[in-house]
Amino acid sequence: MTATADPIEAPPQTLMPSPLDAAETWVLLWSHSQNCTHVEPLSRMFDTNRRAYTNNTPMDYVPLHIGTQDEVHAMSSSLRQTLIGREAERSPALTNFMRTVLHG
């Protein structure tokens, strides 16, 4: 009989997720005031947030999703219809104009 490793006894590093690489990890941000999303590297978001804290300036962007660039863009695309609906509630005239521009 061969001894097998007990997963509970495994070294802690095998049970922990790998740390995020802020330069290679992307974030999806949402702005309530602008009703839009923004995608940028996580490292840039942290730089911007630190600067806002240092300068004591308000921030409008809220992080919604962290992942690879493709994952974050896919999530952003999935939110598009919600944002369009919200914009229609905010500004019916702008929505009619955009329908004309997009659909001829």
N, C-alpha and C positions, 0 to 999 in steps of 0.2 A: 504494500500500500504506500502510495506517494503522499507526502504531506503537501497540502495546499495552503496558501496564505489566506488568513482570515481577513476579509475586507475591512472589518472593524479595527483590526490591528495594523492597517496600512499606515505608512508615514503620513502625517498631516498634509504635506505638500501635494500628495496625489488626490486629496479630497477638496482642495481649494481651487477655485477658478484662477486662471492666469490673470495677472494684473493688466489693466487697460493700458494701451500705448496711446497716449493723448494725441500724438501726431498722426496716428493711423486710424483713430476712432472718430467717427462723425456724429453730429448731433442735429436733431430736428428741433428748431425753435419756433414758437408761435407767438405772434404779437396780437393782443386783443385790440389795441387802439388802431392798428393798421389792417386787421383782419387778414393776416397773411402768415405764411410760414417762411422760414429761412433755414438753409442747410449750410453748415460750416464745420471745420475740424474742431474737435473737442478742445484742443489746445488754444484755439483762437477764442472760443467762448470763455474759457477761464481767464485769458488775458483781458478780454473786454470787461468781464465781471469784476476782476481785481481793480482795473482802472476806474470803473464806476464806483466801487467801494472807496478807493483812495480819494477820488474827487467828490464823493458824497452826492453822486447823481443818480436819479431813478433809472431803473431798467424796465422795459416793457416786455422783453422776450422771455418766454417760459420754455424750458426744455421739456419736450414731449417724448423723445425717443433717442436712444444711443445705439449705434451699431456700425456696420460697414457703410461706406458711401452708398452702395447700391441699396442696402436695406433702408437707409434713412430716406433716400429719394423715393423708394417704393411707398414708404409710409406717408410721405408728403403727398404723393399722387392720390393715395387713398382718402385723404382729407379734403381734396379739392371740391367735391360736390357740397360738402358741409359748409365750406367757406363761401362758395357761390350763393348758397341759400341764405347764409347770414348777411351777405352783402345786399341781397335782394330785400331783406327786411330793413336794412339801414337806409338804402337809397334806391327806390324803385326807378327813378329817372335814369340813374347811371346803369342799372341793370338793363333797361330797355335799349339804351345806347349800345351797350356791350353785345346784346343779342343781335342788333342790327350789324355791328361790325363783324361779329363772328359768323353770322349766318347769311349775311348779305341782304 
